[in-house]
Amino acid sequence: MKIVLIDTETTHVKTDEAQVLELGIALYDTNAHNSVESLVNMPKLTMLIYRENLKGAFSTLNFNKDLIDDINKEVCQATNRNDLLFYSLKNTIRVDNRYGQDNHLVICSPENVVREFWRFVDGYGFSEKTPKYKAQQINFDSWNPADGKYVFKAMNFSGKNIATFDIPVLNSDIPDWKDNVKMRHRQIDPSIAFVTANDEAMPDLKQCFSRIGAQDHIVAHRAVYDCLDVAILLHFHFRKSNVRLLSVFDKDSKKYIQAVAQDSKEYDEMLKLGHIIIDQNETVKGAILTRIASLKEDCLLSNTQYAEIFKSTPDEKPKTETETKSETSTIEENIKKAIPIINDITSNDEVSILESNNDAEDIIEIK
């Protein structure tokens, strides 16, 4: 299934009064992105929406002050201006791979959002055209966004609170969105997969993560990051019969983490993961070694790790072959030192399955 993940950051919590500051889009193909590591490689677009005048609730504007400051800095840098007083953005600013491979940035006015949305989605072959336009290549520079309702078929959309917030806001605030971005009538909200009979309301993102064992997961409240969070939850739900969680907070888990950590900072970063996802066909011992060796590729990332993955570091010099070999050798040595401890802790790969309070998923602990 192909799913377009969207999330918005706005100036108000009321849908009829909100302006969109940021639109995040991620393209999730359940067949192509079928492992936890592949989720971070989904095509992603951060769209910062600039307008000369903002309106909204003081508390919401204050909550998003860092985002507003980011928009101001990005536009000033791209236009070589010191301030944006009385400035109207006429041309769209595109920065491909701004935050890493297939992770792009667009800064535009509300009038160009639909055009840039379809440019991104169609560019990755994620859209499906109507029969009349199926064989046509579209020049999005001259394309009229109002033609979207004739060109593209409806798609699957997903997001947290998408039906009650994001879609109504986009329909209300973004020109041509309502008529020209067709969504199938049934949208996917991940909370339905984690709600229990004892809940008084649908769980939010943080509660959903707590129900897969990630109680300390931090919700970034930035559009693309929240899209990735939704993808993680959907991935977990789709494969929950084949996925388990290993807690890293029990005392025995801390022993093997400490055994392979090169310093206290690395040890702290490992603990921030909260847990490790284990595929059903893996042994616990094998999963421990694999996940420690590829910590930064794990799907449930701390905010620090999010930043490392999503932000490029152009000033960083490429590592030499000698440096790479040295790092690899150090990791291998640390893992070899840890093996006796792991063997002792995970003798015969015995694990105990502890039923979670909400029955959302099983938690695996090392005996």
Summary of the structure (lengths in Angstrom):
residues: 367
radius of gyration: 22.6
end to end distance: 38.3
largest distance: 69.5
contacts: 1109
relative contact order: 0.12
helix: 44%
strand: 17%
